[in-house]
Amino acid sequence: MGGPCKCDGKTYHCMDNFAKIPFKLDGLTWISCEQYFQAKKFVDEAHIAKIRNETEGTKQWELGQKRSAKRVPNWEEVKIDVMYEANKAKFEQDDGAREELLSTTGRIEAGGFPFWKKWNELILERLREELRPEPDTEKIEKYKKAFERYRVEQKGK
């Protein structure tokens, strides 16, 4: 499921999607990126409320695996963008988390399943570059193109 990420020989808990670092997005306060991500899978308001009311990340994840609740029809296409938006809100709104992310320079190493290991690394590295006082626009464009390729590949699946 992921967990803290490593970079420059250190472990960073702020880079964990389960880290309880509250942020506001879509007019609501979320306790973690994982909570937001799992809730955004669904159109079923009752199921979304269950996820929002759950304070433990692993239980939020479990609720997100339910196939009985109606899902967003294009979930596979938008899921990396949803996780990106959650992390963007977290790092923009929490000074400490943002400072930790910006203090890193090397490759970010995430854990978890291969799909999310890759995309969490790309999400965090893209955000780190975007949040820098002097971002490298070429790097940012490469990240954006990778995200777009994923969306195109998933369209209609």
Residue pairs with C-beta under 8 A, 6 or more apart in sequence:
1 18
1 58
1 61
1 112
1 113
2 16
2 17
2 18
2 110
2 111
2 112
2 116
2 117
2 120
3 16
3 18
3 111
3 112
4 11
4 12
4 13
4 15
4 16
4 19
4 111
5 11
5 12
5 15
5 16
5 108
5 109
5 110
5 111
5 120
5 121
5 124
6 12
6 108
6 109
7 15
7 104
7 105
7 106
7 107
7 108
7 109
8 104
8 105
8 106
10 104
12 100
12 101
12 104
13 19
14 21
14 94
14 96
14 97
14 100
14 101
15 100
15 101
15 108
15 110
15 120
15 124
17 32
17 33
17 34
17 37
17 57
17 83
17 86
17 87
17 120
18 32
18 33
18 34
18 57
18 58
18 61
19 32
19 33
19 97
20 31
20 32
20 57
21 32
21 90
21 94
21 97
22 29
22 30
22 31
22 32
22 94
23 29
23 30
23 36
23 86
23 89
23 90
23 92
23 93
23 94
24 30
24 89
24 93
25 36
25 85
25 86
25 89
28 52
30 36
30 39
30 52
30 86
30 89
31 55
32 57
32 60
33 83
33 86
33 87
33 90
34 57
34 60
34 61
35 51
35 52
35 54
35 57
35 60
36 82
36 85
36 86
36 89
37 64
37 79
37 82
37 83
37 86
38 51
38 60
38 61
38 63
38 64
39 48
39 51
39 52
39 60
39 64
40 72
40 82
41 64
41 71
41 72
41 75
41 79
42 48
42 51
42 69
42 70
42 71
42 72
43 70
43 71
43 72
44 69
44 70
46 69
47 63
47 66
47 69
47 70
50 63
51 60
51 63
51 64
54 60
54 63
72 78
74 154
74 155
76 154
76 157
77 151
77 154
77 155
77 156
77 157
78 151
80 119
80 123
80 147
80 150
80 151
81 147
81 151
83 119
83 120
83 123
84 123
84 126
84 127
84 147
87 123
87 124
87 127
88 127
88 130
90 97
91 97
91 98
91 101
91 127
91 131
92 98
92 131
98 131
101 124
101 127
101 128
101 131
102 128
102 131
102 132
104 128
107 121
107 125
108 121
108 124
108 125
108 128
109 121
110 116
110 117
110 120
110 121
110 124
111 117
112 120
119 150
122 143
122 146
122 147
125 143
126 140
126 143
126 144
126 147
129 135
129 136
129 139
129 140
129 143
130 140
